Amino acid sequence: MSVTGTIDPALGCAGWLYLSLRADADVVADGADLVIGGSAKAVRVRRPSPGLAGALRMLVTDPVLPATLVATVAAGSAPLVAGPLVAAPLVAPGQAWSDAAGDLARLRRVLAVLDSLLCRTVVDTGASGRRLVTVVPVTAGAVLAAAVPTAAGTDAVGAVASGDVGLRDGVRLSRFAYLRRPDVTTVGGRGGGRGLLVLESPLAAFRAVLHCPGVAAMVAAGPADGGGLSPSSARLVLDLLVAAGLLVAAGADPAGQSDSGQSAGQQAAEDDPDSPLGLWDFHDLLFHSRSRPGHSDQPIGAYFRHAASSPEPPPLPIAPSQPPGDGGDGGDGGHGAEQLIELVAPSWPDVLARDATLTDALERRRSVRSYPQEPITLAELAELLYRTARVRGLTPATVGVAYTAVDRPYPAGGSMGELELYLSVARCDGLAAGVYHYDAAGHRLRLLDTADADRRALLAGAVAATGGAVEPQVLVTITARFARMAWKYSGIAYATTLKQVGALYQTMYLVATAMGLAPCGLGSGDTALAARAFGTEWTAESSVGEFLLGSRPAGVAAGPHAFADVVRSSRVPARC
């Protein structure tokens, strides 16, 4: 719990850091016991003395100095008056605390156990006494870095008193850290609200709530700027942010420890392309850390956070209402509809009679990027769409299920049915070149009035995604209606959508293989181009996957007649 500055002798923590519990934690009486609980843990303190109970209750009012907690324990009762920032002891500094030694030891143990619920606040050392920054633990194991020595061994409190504290040299923002405006899910400390801005990093176990523009300016511009803060205040802010892992110290001795308490090797790893951390892009690591529990306190799961303020988004897309050729915005369905093409549903007995087994389809599955002269037929395309992406059924909302569930052939978290399919057709026997939306409930295609230049650009993007190895017949672009997932899920809405795209990919691969077609999943596509081509607003419905379909060339091997593996070669002992 200690960072730069004098250490309170009774509690073993930095004496200049104001302490409070997270805003979502509380201290509740349970008979003669106190239960201190929050999102990360709950701690029971059995039969605390009045002084200890009073000190613990102070943590849920306003940030308080450790010396005040010590004085409250010694006095045997809570302060009669608590100001905006509780700092005044109740007893004279010279009063003996030895009678409260047992309670002080208990307080120290409780604070150590509560480390992942305790917020620390730096207050301006000047006359204003305003809050500057609060660091809030966001993981169950959050612990501030070990004691950080001040420059040239200077004692921080003595230096603050003399005004002789310079800004820390060599401190920089982690390349994975970011500033943002807090939202309703952002948990801060007590009494300070969510702050002006928050500083976060997927590598840090704390978020920093910035209470004043000066701190934000210093973080953004670098320590040398100071943000208009006094040198002593700026130094305390920097030390706390380094201890929280949001700022890192550069230029440390590679063989030793840096002045942030972290190894120089770990800090250098951020920019080392040969290290595991150096291989991560900023947005990938952030997405990974925020869409799985363990490195964040953001809500993750089916919280229905928007259900109280907005109705359930429609389970199926809204068909365009304007007349054919109007060219206006057709809502979720895209541009104005020019033509509806009713597709034929396959016959169950016919499919069973000619279909390959699951094992055969799995073992023969390949990405095929070449096609014969004869293109895929409309009947084949209709069968594949029906077997992989149609709506099999709708289950209305019932008691215990707050929304309409959409059943489709591929597995989907929550059965939200948010994925849509658009077809950019170059060559298909029985279907004119164009861009179509697949109506999964009606099993039909809706021709969109997409500009031909956009259709060609979509197909060209597919060629680029395969390294120029293909002349597309049909490009299937998968989009997601994001509101459908975000209405139910917090933290995992987009991650779950991408997993469902993978499930749809595999379903399309297996069905296409069983049908003797040429499937190929793609890794990227132009979201801006897709939104323009389909007439969608990209933050409401955007492309999340691309898949090529075509007829299968005769030269492609039919597949194995037995399992293929590398088990035997992998089990051979390595020869030195």
C-alpha positions in Angstrom: 0.0 0.0 0.0 3.0 2.3 0.3 4.2 4.8 -2.3 6.5 7.8 -2.1 6.2 9.8 1.1 6.4 9.2 4.8 4.8 6.0 6.1 2.3 6.2 8.9 3.9 4.3 11.7 0.7 2.8 12.9 -0.9 1.7 9.6 2.2 1.2 7.4 0.7 3.1 4.5 1.6 6.5 2.9 0.5 9.2 5.3 -0.3 11.7 2.6 -2.8 9.5 0.7 -6.5 10.0 1.7 -8.3 6.7 1.9 -11.9 5.8 1.1 -13.8 2.8 -0.1 -15.0 2.4 -3.7 -18.3 4.1 -4.3 -20.1 0.7 -4.7 -18.8 -0.6 -1.3 -20.4 -0.2 2.1 -20.0 -0.8 5.8 -23.0 -2.5 7.3 -23.7 -3.6 10.9 -24.6 -7.3 11.3 -25.4 -7.7 15.0 -22.2 -6.8 16.9 -20.1 -7.3 13.7 -19.4 -5.0 10.8 -19.5 -6.3 7.2 -17.5 -4.4 4.7 -18.5 -5.4 1.2 -18.1 -4.4 -2.5 -18.0 -5.9 -5.9 -14.6 -7.5 -5.4 -15.0 -9.0 -1.9 -16.7 -8.9 1.5 -14.9 -8.8 4.9 -16.5 -9.4 8.3 -15.0 -7.6 11.3 -16.1 -9.4 14.4 -17.1 -7.3 17.4 -15.1 -4.2 16.7 -14.6 -1.6 19.4 -16.4 1.7 19.1 -13.2 3.4 17.9 -12.4 0.7 15.3 -16.0 0.7 14.1 -16.0 4.5 13.9 -12.7 4.5 11.9 -14.1 1.9 9.4 -17.3 3.8 8.9 -15.3 6.9 8.0 -14.2 5.1 4.9 -17.7 5.4 3.4 -18.2 9.1 4.0 -15.3 11.1 2.5 -11.6 10.4 1.9 -9.7 10.4 5.1 -6.1 10.6 6.1 -4.6 7.5 7.9 -3.7 9.8 10.9 -7.4 10.5 11.3 -8.2 6.8 11.3 -5.5 6.2 13.9 -6.8 9.1 16.1 -10.4 7.8 15.8 -9.4 4.4 17.0 -7.5 5.9 19.9 -10.3 8.2 20.9 -12.8 5.3 20.9 -15.4 7.1 18.8 -16.0 8.6 15.4 -15.6 12.4 14.9 -18.5 14.5 15.8 -18.1 16.7 12.7 -16.9 15.4 9.3 -15.9 18.0 6.7 -15.6 17.5 2.9 -12.2 16.0 3.5 -11.8 14.5 6.9 -8.3 15.3 8.1 -8.4 16.7 11.7 -7.5 14.2 14.5 -9.8 14.0 17.5 -7.0 13.8 20.0 -3.9 15.8 20.7 -0.9 14.6 18.7 0.9 13.8 22.0 -1.9 11.6 23.4 -0.7 8.0 24.0 -2.1 5.4 21.6 -0.7 2.4 23.4 -4.0 1.6 24.9 -5.4 1.2 21.4 -2.5 -0.9 20.1 -4.7 -4.0 19.6 -7.3 -2.0 17.7 -4.7 -0.3 15.6 -3.2 -3.7 14.7 -6.7 -4.9 13.7 -7.3 -1.8 11.6 -4.0 -2.4 9.8 -5.0 -6.0 9.1 -8.4 -5.0 7.9 -7.0 -2.3 5.6 -4.6 -4.8 4.1 -7.4 -7.3 3.4 -9.5 -4.4 1.9 -6.7 -3.3 -0.4 -8.7 -4.1 -3.5 -11.6 -2.0 -2.2 -9.6 1.0 -1.0 -9.3 4.2 -3.1 -6.4 6.6 -2.6 -6.8 10.3 -3.2 -4.2 13.1 -3.6 -5.2 16.5 -2.4 -3.7 19.8 -3.5 -0.9 20.7 -1.0 -1.8 24.4 -1.5 -4.5 26.4 0.2 -7.3 25.1 -2.0 -7.2 21.6 -0.6 -9.1 20.4 -3.7 -9.0 16.8 -4.8 -6.6 16.2 -7.7 -6.7 12.5 -8.5 -8.2 9.3 -7.0 -7.0 5.8 -8.0 -9.7 3.2 -7.8 -8.9 -0.6 -7.7 -10.6 -2.4 -10.6 -9.4 -6.0 -10.0 -9.7 -8.4 -7.1 -6.0 -8.5 -6.6 -5.2 -4.8 -7.0 -2.2 -3.7 -5.0 -0.2 -0.5 -5.4 3.4 -1.0 -6.4 6.0 -1.2 -3.6 7.4 1.9 -2.1 8.8 4.3 -4.8 11.9 6.2 -3.7 11.9 9.9 -4.3 14.6 11.5 -6.5 18.0 11.5 -4.8 16.5 10.0 -1.7 14.6 13.1 -0.8 12.0 12.7 1.9 8.7 13.7 0.2 7.0 15.3 3.2 10.0 17.3 4.2 10.5 18.4 0.6 6.8 19.4 0.3 7.2 21.5 3.4 10.1 23.4 1.9 8.6 23.5 -1.6 11.7 21.8 -3.0 10.1 19.0 -5.0 10.9 18.7 -8.8 8.8 16.9 -11.3 9.8 13.3 -11.9 12.1 12.8 -14.9 11.6 9.9 -17.3 8.0 9.2 -16.6 5.7 8.6 -19.5 2.2 7.4 -20.2 2.0 3.7 -20.9 1.2 3.1 -24.6 -1.8 1.1 -23.5 -3.2 3.8 -21.3 -6.0 6.1 -22.4 -8.1 9.0 -21.2 -11.9 9.1 -21.5 -15.0 10.7 -20.2 -16.6 8.6 -17.4 -20.0 7.0 -18.0 -22.7 5.6 -15.7 -20.8 2.4 -15.3 -17.6 4.0 -14.1 -17.1 3.4 -10.3 -15.1 6.1 -8.5 -14.2 6.8 -4.9 -16.3 8.3 -2.2 -17.3 11.9 -2.2 -15.6 12.8 -5.5 -18.0 11.5 -8.1 -16.8 10.1 -11.3 -14.5 13.0 -11.9 -13.7 15.0 -15.0 -11.8 12.3 -16.9 -10.6 8.8 -16.1 -7.3 7.3 -17.0 -7.2 3.6 -17.6 -5.0 0.8 -19.0 -5.6 -2.9 -19.5 -2.3 -3.5 -17.8 -3.2 -1.5 -14.7 -5.2 -2.8 -11.7 -6.4 0.7 -11.0 -8.2 3.5 -12.8 -7.4 7.1 -12.0 -10.2 9.5 -11.6 -8.9 13.0 -12.6 -10.8 15.7 -10.6 -9.2 18.8 -12.2 -8.1 20.0 -15.6 -4.5 20.5 -14.4 -4.0 16.8 -13.8 -5.5 15.9 -17.2 -3.2 18.4 -18.9 -0.1 17.0 -17.1 -1.0 13.4 -18.0 -1.6 14.3 -21.6 1.3 16.7 -22.1 3.8 14.9 -19.9 5.4 15.5 -16.5 7.4 18.5 -17.6 4.2 20.5 -18.2 3.0 20.2 -14.6 -0.6 21.1 -15.6 -0.5 24.4 -13.6 -0.1 22.4 -10.3 2.4 23.3 -7.7 5.6 21.2 -7.9 4.8 19.4 -4.7 1.2 18.5 -5.8 2.4 17.5 -9.3 5.0 15.2 -7.7 2.5 13.5 -5.5 0.1 12.9 -8.4 2.9 11.5 -10.6 4.1 9.1 -7.8 0.6 7.8 -7.3 0.0 7.2 -11.0 3.3 5.4 -11.3 2.5 3.2 -8.3 -0.9 2.4 -9.9 0.8 1.3 -13.1 -0.7 4.0 -15.3 2.5 5.9 -15.8 5.8 4.0 -16.4 9.4 5.1 -15.9 11.7 5.0 -18.9 15.4 4.6 -19.1 15.9 2.5 -16.1 18.9 0.1 -15.6 17.9 -3.0 -17.7 19.6 -5.2 -15.1 17.8 -3.8 -12.1 14.5 -2.3 -10.8 13.0 0.8 -12.2 11.9 3.7 -10.0 8.3 2.6 -10.3 9.0 -0.7 -8.5 8.5 -2.5 -11.8 11.3 -4.3 -13.6 12.9 -2.4 -16.5 12.3 -5.4 -18.7 8.6 -5.3 -18.2 8.4 -1.6 -19.0 10.6 -2.1 -22.1 8.3 -4.9 -23.2 5.7 -2.4 -24.2 7.8 -1.4 -27.2 9.7 -4.6 -27.8 8.3 -6.3 -30.9 9.9 -9.6 -29.8 8.1 -9.7 -26.4 4.6 -11.0 -25.9 3.4 -7.6 -24.7 5.1 -5.8 -27.5 3.1 -7.9 -30.1 -0.2 -6.6 -28.9 -1.9 -3.6 -30.6 -3.4 -1.1 -28.3 -7.0 -1.8 -29.4 -6.6 -5.6 -29.3 -5.3 -5.7 -25.7 -8.0 -3.3 -24.6 -10.8 -5.3 -26.3 -9.5 -8.5 -24.8 -9.2 -7.2 -21.3 -12.6 -5.4 -21.3 -14.6 -8.3 -22.8 -13.6 -10.9 -20.2 -13.6 -10.8 -16.4 -10.4 -10.5 -14.5 -8.8 -7.2 -15.6 -11.7 -4.8 -15.2 -14.6 -3.9 -12.9 -17.0 -3.0 -15.7 -20.2 -5.1 -15.8 -19.9 -8.2 -18.0 -22.9 -10.3 -18.9 -26.7 -10.1 -19.4 -27.5 -7.0 -17.3 -30.3 -5.6 -19.6 -28.9 -2.2 -18.7 -31.0 -0.4 -21.4 -34.2 -2.3 -20.8 -35.6 0.2 -18.4 -35.1 3.2 -20.8 -35.7 1.6 -24.3 -37.9 -1.1 -25.7 -36.5 -4.4 -27.1 -35.0 -3.8 -30.5 -36.9 -5.7 -33.2 -35.8 -9.3 -33.5 -36.0 -9.1 -37.3 -34.9 -6.2 -39.5 -37.5 -3.7 -40.5 -38.2 -4.0 -44.2 -37.8 -0.8 -46.3 -41.0 1.1 -46.9 -40.2 3.3 -49.9 -41.3 2.4 -53.4 -39.0 0.5 -55.7 -36.1 2.7 -57.1 -36.7 5.5 -54.5 -33.1 5.2 -53.4 -33.8 6.6 -49.9 -32.6 5.2 -46.6 -34.5 2.0 -46.1 -33.8 1.6 -42.4 -32.3 -1.7 -41.2 -33.0 -3.2 -44.6 -30.9 -0.8 -46.6 -31.7 1.2 -49.7 -35.1 1.1 -51.5 -36.1 -2.4 -52.7 -36.3 -2.9 -56.4 -37.1 -6.6 -56.5 -38.0 -9.5 -54.2 -36.8 -12.9 -55.3 -38.6 -15.8 -53.5 -36.1 -18.6 -52.9 -37.0 -22.3 -53.0 -36.5 -24.2 -49.7 -34.7 -27.5 -50.0 -36.4 -30.9 -49.5 -35.5 -32.6 -46.3 -35.6 -36.2 -47.8 -33.5 -35.0 -50.8 -30.9 -33.4 -48.6 -30.6 -36.5 -46.4 -30.4 -38.8 -49.4 -27.4 -37.0 -51.0 -25.7 -35.2 -48.1 -22.2 -36.2 -46.8 -21.8 -37.3 -43.2 -20.7 -34.7 -40.6 -17.3 -36.5 -40.3 -16.8 -36.4 -44.0 -17.7 -32.7 -44.2 -15.4 -31.9 -41.3 -12.4 -33.8 -42.8 -12.9 -32.4 -46.3 -13.4 -28.8 -45.2 -11.0 -26.5 -47.0 -10.8 -22.9 -48.1 -11.2 -23.0 -51.9 -10.2 -19.9 -53.8 -10.6 -21.0 -57.4 -13.7 -21.7 -59.4 -14.6 -23.3 -62.7 -16.2 -21.6 -65.7 -19.7 -22.7 -64.6 -20.8 -20.5 -61.7 -22.8 -21.4 -58.6 -26.5 -21.7 -59.3 -29.4 -19.8 -57.7 -30.8 -23.1 -56.4 -27.5 -24.0 -54.7 -27.2 -20.5 -53.2 -30.8 -20.7 -52.0 -30.2 -24.1 -50.3 -27.0 -22.9 -48.6 -28.7 -19.8 -47.2 -31.6 -21.8 -46.0 -29.5 -24.5 -44.3 -27.1 -22.0 -42.6 -28.9 -18.7 -41.9 -32.7 -18.9 -42.1 -34.9 -18.1 -39.1 -36.1 -21.5 -37.8 -38.4 -20.0 -35.3 -39.3 -17.1 -33.0 -40.1 -17.6 -29.3 -42.0 -14.6 -27.8 -41.0 -13.0 -24.5 -42.3 -14.9 -21.5 -41.9 -14.8 -17.7 -38.2 -15.1 -17.1 -37.2 -14.3 -20.7 -37.5 -10.6 -21.4 -37.2 -10.7 -25.2 -38.1 -12.6 -28.3 -35.6 -15.4 -29.0 -34.5 -16.0 -32.6 -33.7 -19.6 -33.5 -31.3 -20.1 -36.4 -29.2 -23.1 -37.6 -25.9 -21.8 -36.1 -25.3 -21.5 -32.3 -25.8 -17.9 -31.0 -25.4 -16.5 -27.5 -28.7 -15.4 -26.2 -30.5 -16.3 -29.5 -30.7 -12.6 -30.3 -30.6 -13.1 -34.1 -28.7 -9.9 -34.8 -26.7 -11.1 -37.8 -27.7 -10.2 -41.4 -26.4 -11.4 -44.7 -25.8 -9.3 -47.8 -24.8 -10.9 -51.2 -22.6 -9.1 -53.7 -23.1 -11.2 -56.8 -20.6 -11.3 -59.7 -21.6 -14.5 -61.4 -24.5 -16.8 -60.4 -26.6 -18.9 -62.8 -30.1 -17.7 -62.4 -29.4 -14.5 -60.5 -28.4 -11.2 -62.0 -25.3 -9.4 -60.8 -26.1 -7.0 -58.0 -26.3 -6.5 -54.2 -29.0 -8.3 -52.3 -30.1 -8.6 -48.7 -31.2 -12.0 -47.5 -34.5 -12.0 -45.7 -33.8 -14.8 -43.3 -37.4 -15.1 -42.1 -39.0 -15.0 -45.5 -36.2 -16.9 -47.3 -36.0 -14.5 -50.1 -33.6 -12.0 -51.6 -34.2 -8.3 -51.8 -32.3 -6.5 -54.5 -30.8 -3.2 -53.3 -30.3 -0.2 -55.5 -26.6 -0.1 -54.7 -24.3 1.7 -57.1 -22.5 -0.8 -59.3 -19.2 0.9 -58.4 -19.8 0.0 -54.8 -20.6 -3.6 -55.7 -17.4 -3.9 -57.7 -15.5 -2.3 -54.8 -16.8 -4.9 -52.4 -15.7 -7.7 -54.7 -12.3 -6.1 -55.2 -11.9 -6.0 -51.4 -12.5 -9.7 -51.3 -9.9 -10.2 -54.0 -7.4 -8.2 -51.9 -8.3 -10.1 -48.8 -7.2 -13.4 -50.5 -4.0 -11.8 -51.8 -5.4 -11.6 -55.3 -5.9 -15.4 -55.5 -9.6 -15.4 -56.5 -12.1 -14.1 -59.0 -15.3 -14.0 -56.8 -18.6 -15.4 -57.8 -20.6 -14.5 -54.7 -19.4 -12.5 -51.7 -21.5 -12.9 -48.5 -21.1 -9.9 -46.2 -22.2 -10.6 -42.6 -23.5 -7.5 -40.7 -24.7 -7.1 -37.1 -27.5 -5.0 -35.8 -25.6 -3.9 -32.7 -28.6 -2.6 -30.7 -30.0 -6.1 -30.4 -27.0 -7.4 -28.5 -26.2 -4.2 -26.5 -29.7 -4.0 -25.2 -29.1 -7.3 -23.3 -25.4 -7.6 -22.8 -22.9 -5.3 -21.1 -19.2 -5.6 -21.8 -19.5 -8.7 -24.1 -22.0 -7.5 -26.7 -19.5 -7.1 -29.6 -17.2 -10.0 -28.4 -20.2 -12.3 -28.5 -21.2 -11.1 -31.9 -17.8 -12.0 -33.3 -18.0 -15.4 -31.7 -21.3 -15.9 -33.5 -19.7 -14.9 -36.8 -17.2 -17.6 -36.3 -20.0 -20.1 -35.6 -21.8 -19.0 -38.8 -18.5 -19.3 -40.7 -18.1 -22.9 -39.7 -21.7 -23.7 -40.4 -21.3 -22.2 -43.9 -18.0 -24.1 -44.4 -19.6 -27.5 -43.5 -22.8 -27.1 -45.5 -20.9 -25.8 -48.5 -18.5 -28.7 -48.3 -21.3 -31.2 -48.0 -23.0 -29.6 -51.0 -19.8 -29.8 -53.1 -19.3 -26.0 -53.3 -16.2 -23.8 -52.8 -16.2 -21.9 -49.5 -13.7 -19.4 -48.2 -13.9 -17.2 -45.1 -12.2 -13.9 -45.2 -10.4 -12.0 -42.5 -11.3 -8.4 -43.3 -13.6 -6.0 -45.1 -14.3 -2.3 -45.5 -16.9 -1.3 -43.0 -17.4 2.2 -44.5 -17.9 0.8 -48.0 -20.3 -1.9 -46.7 -22.4 0.7 -44.9 -22.7 2.8 -48.0 -23.4 -0.2 -50.3 -26.1 -1.6 -48.0 -27.6 1.8 -46.9 -26.9 1.3 -43.2 -25.5 3.6 -40.5 -22.3 1.9 -39.5 -22.6 2.4 -35.7 -26.1 0.8 -35.9 -25.4 -2.0 -38.4 -21.9 -2.7 -39.7 -20.1 -5.5 -41.5 -18.4 -8.0 -39.1 -17.5 -10.8 -41.5 -17.1 -11.8 -45.2 -17.4 -15.2 -46.9 -16.8 -16.2 -50.5 -19.0 -18.8 -52.2 -18.7 -20.4 -55.6 -18.8 -23.6 -57.6 -16.2 -26.1 -56.8 -13.5 -26.8 -59.5 -13.0 -30.4 -60.6 -9.3 -30.2 -59.8 -9.9 -29.8 -56.0 -9.2 -33.1 -54.2 -12.4 -34.8 -52.9 -10.8 -35.2 -49.5 -9.3 -37.9 -47.3 -10.8 -41.4 -46.9 -9.3 -41.6 -43.4 -8.4 -39.3 -40.5 -5.3 -37.2 -41.1 -3.2 -36.0 -38.2 0.4 -35.4 -37.0 0.0 -37.4 -33.8 2.8 -39.9 -34.7 5.4 -37.4 -35.7 4.6 -35.2 -32.7 5.2 -38.1 -30.4 8.6 -39.0 -31.8 11.2 -37.9 -29.2 13.3 -35.0 -30.4 16.8 -36.0 -31.5 19.8 -33.9 -30.2 
